[in-house]
């Protein structure tokens, strides 16, 4: 199958038998050991596990930010292993949004310019007024001309979520998106990500160590020692904590 042919699956992201190995021989360490996972369009998946379980490694590989030692990844039916750097950059720009713990905003750009950035990079205009709509959705129309240093942590992360949504990606990867935020800001971010799924039809894949955050997802994938040890729908925070205690 060539890289641009669909795989026949409706999943927006597919990871198949993913292995991530660091080093060689007796000193080799496997961060992932044959992980397979599929993400449906318009779904919210949380990835959880003890420290060192491989959850961030898995997310980076699914997002095309890192390459597995073995296995394959598809986004929107396109096999990432077949793409050169230019094609991969284009695919990520068109189909993938990112929200990181550290916000990763461009400090010299205003909030509005940061949200518009994915469209600017893709050479797309904004006839539909999506940037304006997103600024309203994240309640930052009155802060549009402020640069990141003039915004609170919660406001910066709201800009980051709006930026991730600007290009209407098929999937948003969120790596500990509430890790640097207080509880009320965390709740705002989680509600925005939930809206991205429910109102905009995006898929969200979120790595988190926070049971309350994971409880907002449609399903929770549990990793331990580089393997999937659970994949369960609609758990509440208490059930998630119980599963995590059992893994620890």
Buried (B, 14 or more C-beta within 10 A) or exposed (E): EEBEEEBEEEBBBBBBEBBBBEEEEEEEEBBBBBBEBBBBBBBBBBBBBBEBBBBBBBBBBBBBBBEBBBBBBBBBBBBBBBBEEEBBEEBBBBBBBBBBBEBEBEEEBBBBBBBBBBBEEEEBEBEEEBBBEBBEBBEBEEBBEBBBEEBEEBBBBBBBBBBBBBBBBBBBBBBBBBBBBEEEBBBBBBEBBBBBBEEBEBBBBBBBBBBBBBBBBBBBBBBBBBBBBBEEEEBEBEBBBEBBEEBE
